[in-house]
Structures are given as C-alpha cells and as structure tokens.
Amino acid sequence: MAVSKYQELEDRTLKFAISVRKFIKKLPRDIGNIEDSKQVVRSLGSVGANYIEANESLGDKDKLMRLRISRKECKETIFWLKCIKASNDFSDDHEIGLLIRESEELLKILSSIIDRLSRK
C-alpha cells in the first residue's frame, strides 16, 4: 500500500518530535534547560498535531488555519531550539544543528503548502 504525501509528512513530524524528546533527555538538568525543554516539547508537538488536524479539516478555511498554526508552532520550535543551543556548551553541536535544520525544513514545507492553498 502506497503512503500518501500527507502520511509522509505526518510521519516526519512524529519522527522529529521523538528525536527532539530524546535529545532533551541528554541535556543538563538546570532551570533554563528544564523550562526551554518544556516549551520546545509543547511547540513541536503542536506542529504535528495541527498538521494532522489540517488533513482532517472541515474545509479549506479550516485547513489553512490549522496549517498556519502548525507553521507558527514550527517557528516557535526553532526559537526554543536556538535558545537551548545558545545557552549550552556542546562539545559537538552537530545533533542540535540537525534538529534546527529539520525544523527549518518543516517550516519551508508548511509555508509552501500554505502558499499553494492560499492561491486556490
């Protein structure tokens, strides 16, 4: 059975959420990391959840609203990941760099979908 493009992006957002959660478990447990981690978990979970809701929407307006929320939450996720990166001394910041890049790619994908739907 072929996987739809919608399912592929749903799976990608889930994989991303899991990757960030695993990364967060490795951070030092100080007040800044605890609070930033809470924020990033909330926002990145909302990226995927709102994308799923957009695919189950009641119409084009509802779909666009959910996609815009997903994009907004993706921007917030980037912000919190950058805060975590800036406030920690990573001996190798490759992993967080990959997470930031993935969130930026998801942002571009969501923006492209929104732009395409807005032109209808």
N, C-alpha and C positions, 0 to 999 in steps of 0.2 A: 504494500500500500504506500503510495507516494505521500510525502509530508508536504503540507501546504506551506506557502511562504509565510502565512500568519503563524502557523505552528512553529516554524523555524525560528522566528523572532521571539515568540513566547518562550521557547526552549533556551534561546540565547540569553534572554533577560533572567531566567531562572538560574542558569549556569553562572551568570555574572553575580547574582545575589549570593549564591553559595560560595563563590570564590572570595568575595569581599568578607563574608562572615568568617571564613577560615583564616583569612589574613588578619582580621581584627583579633582573633584569639591569640595571635602571636605578639600583639603589642604589649608594651609595659602597662601595668595597671595603675596609671596615675589619673588624677581627676580630669585633666584635659583629654586624654585618650578615652576615658570612660564616657564623657559627655559627647565628644565628637563621634565616637563609635555608635552611640545611641542614635544620633542624628542621621548618620550615614545609613544605618540599617533601616530606619524609617523611610528615608527618601528613596533608597534603591529598591526597597520592597514595593513602593508605590509605583515605580517605573513599570515593572512587570505587571502588577495588579491592574493598573489603569489601562495598559495595552490590551490585556485580556478582556477587560470590560468594554473597550472600544470595539473589539471584534464581536462582541455580543450586543452591540448597541441597538437602540430602537430606531435609529435613523441617522442621516448624515450629520445633522447638528449635534446629536449626542455623541457620535463617533469622533467628530472634530474636537469637542470639548474634552473627552477622555484622552485623546491623543495629545492635546495641548497640556493637560495636567501631567501626563507621562513625561512630556518633554521638559516641563518646568521642574519636575522632580529629578530628572536626569541632570539638569543644570545644578540643582542643589547638591546632588550626589558628587558631582565634580568638585564643587566648592569644599565639601567636607573632606573628601579625599586629599585635596590640596592642603587643607589645614593640617590633617594628620601628617602628611609628608613634610610640611614646613616645621612642624613642632617636634619632630623626632629625628634623632641622628641614626639614620640607617647606614650600616656598613655597606650595604648593597641595596640601592633603591630601585632595582630592576622590577621587583614584584609590584610595588605600588605604582610605578610608572606604567606597567602593563594594565593595571586596573583603571588608571586615569585615562589611558588611551582607549580602552574598551568603552568606558562611559562616554568619551567624546565621539566615538564611532556610533554608539547607540543614539546619541543626540543628533548626529547628522542624518541617520536613517529616519528617525522620528520626524525631523524637520522636513525631510524630503517627502515623506508620506503626507504630512500636513499640507505642504505646498501643493502637492498633486491633487489632494482632495479639495483644497480651497479654490482651485481653478475650475472645478466642475460647474 
